[in-house]
Amino acid sequence: MKIIYGYLDGDNVGHRLELLLLDSLVDDARAYSRAVEEAMAQVGKALQAKPDVDIVLTGGDDLLVRWPRGSLINQDFVNACEVFKRVCGQTASVGIGDSSRSAAQSLRRAKLMGKATIFAGCEDWE
């Protein structure tokens, strides 16, 4: 059974947080951090509701997930990115690959392509 990985990362999350802190808006930074945390919790919950999906890691604005081919489709990640934006106000990018390394490389490519992008670095992705 072919295992596929997806790596979702919020776009410019750290930059926004840093600006809030540089402007001494500590309460706003706290609220924003909590919103990002809640966004990732909702994204993880939605993806994990699909059959055989395994959340490998989640932290900050990062989430790595793996699944057997066919358990997730592109629309699942479109939906995940929409949830992330609705909850915390930032876009997210996703890299898809046949290994964690390939997913990370695909995420890097998605970011370089202009962010708010899903890029698949494996041929058998739908």
C-alpha positions in Angstrom: 0.0 0.0 0.0 1.4 3.4 -1.1 1.8 5.9 1.7 1.5 9.6 0.9 2.6 12.6 3.1 1.2 16.1 3.3 2.9 19.0 5.0 0.7 22.0 5.7 2.3 25.3 6.9 0.7 28.7 7.6 2.0 31.5 5.4 3.6 34.5 7.1 2.4 33.4 10.5 5.7 34.1 12.2 6.1 37.4 10.5 2.7 38.6 11.7 3.4 37.4 15.2 6.8 39.1 15.2 5.3 42.4 14.1 2.8 42.3 16.9 5.6 41.8 19.4 7.7 44.5 17.9 4.8 46.9 18.3 4.4 45.7 21.9 0.9 44.4 21.2 1.4 41.4 23.6 -2.3 40.8 24.1 -2.9 40.8 20.4 0.0 38.4 19.9 -1.5 36.1 22.5 -4.9 36.1 20.8 -3.3 35.5 17.4 -1.2 32.6 18.8 -4.3 31.1 20.2 -6.2 31.5 16.9 -3.3 29.7 15.0 -3.4 26.9 17.6 -7.2 26.6 17.2 -6.9 26.7 13.4 -4.4 23.8 13.5 -6.6 21.8 15.9 -9.5 22.2 13.6 -7.5 21.3 10.5 -6.0 18.2 12.2 -9.4 17.1 13.4 -10.9 17.4 9.9 -8.1 15.5 8.3 -8.0 12.8 10.9 -11.7 12.2 10.5 -10.9 10.6 7.1 -10.1 6.8 7.1 -6.6 5.7 7.9 -5.2 9.2 8.2 -2.3 9.6 10.7 -1.3 13.0 12.0 2.5 12.6 12.4 3.1 16.0 14.0 1.5 19.3 14.7 3.1 22.3 16.2 2.7 26.0 15.8 1.5 26.5 12.2 2.9 23.2 10.9 1.1 19.9 10.4 2.5 16.7 8.9 0.0 14.0 7.9 0.3 10.6 6.2 -2.3 8.3 4.6 -2.6 5.4 2.3 -3.3 6.5 -1.3 -6.9 7.3 -1.8 -7.8 8.3 1.8 -7.3 12.0 1.2 -7.8 14.0 -2.0 -6.7 17.5 -3.1 -10.1 19.0 -2.0 -9.4 17.8 1.6 -6.4 20.1 1.6 -8.2 23.0 -0.1 -10.8 22.7 2.7 -8.1 22.5 5.4 -6.5 25.7 4.0 -9.9 27.4 4.0 -10.5 26.4 7.7 -7.0 27.7 8.6 -7.7 31.1 7.0 -11.2 31.4 8.4 -10.0 30.7 12.0 -6.7 32.7 12.1 -6.8 35.0 9.1 -3.7 33.6 7.3 -3.3 31.5 4.2 -1.5 28.2 4.2 0.5 26.2 1.8 0.7 22.4 1.4 3.4 20.1 0.0 2.5 16.5 -1.0 5.0 13.8 -1.4 5.7 10.1 -1.2 8.0 10.7 1.9 8.3 13.3 4.6 11.3 14.7 2.7 9.4 14.9 -0.5 6.5 16.6 1.2 8.9 19.1 2.8 10.5 19.8 -0.6 7.0 20.2 -2.2 6.0 22.6 0.6 9.1 24.7 -0.1 8.2 24.8 -3.8 4.6 25.8 -2.9 6.0 28.7 -0.8 8.3 29.8 -3.6 5.4 29.7 -6.1 3.7 32.4 -4.2 2.2 30.8 -1.1 -1.5 29.8 -0.6 -0.6 26.9 -2.9 -0.8 23.1 -2.9 2.1 21.4 -4.7 2.3 17.7 -5.3 5.8 16.2 -5.8 4.6 12.7 -6.5 3.0 11.3 -9.6 0.2 9.3 -8.1 -1.4 12.2 -6.3 -5.0 13.0 -7.4 
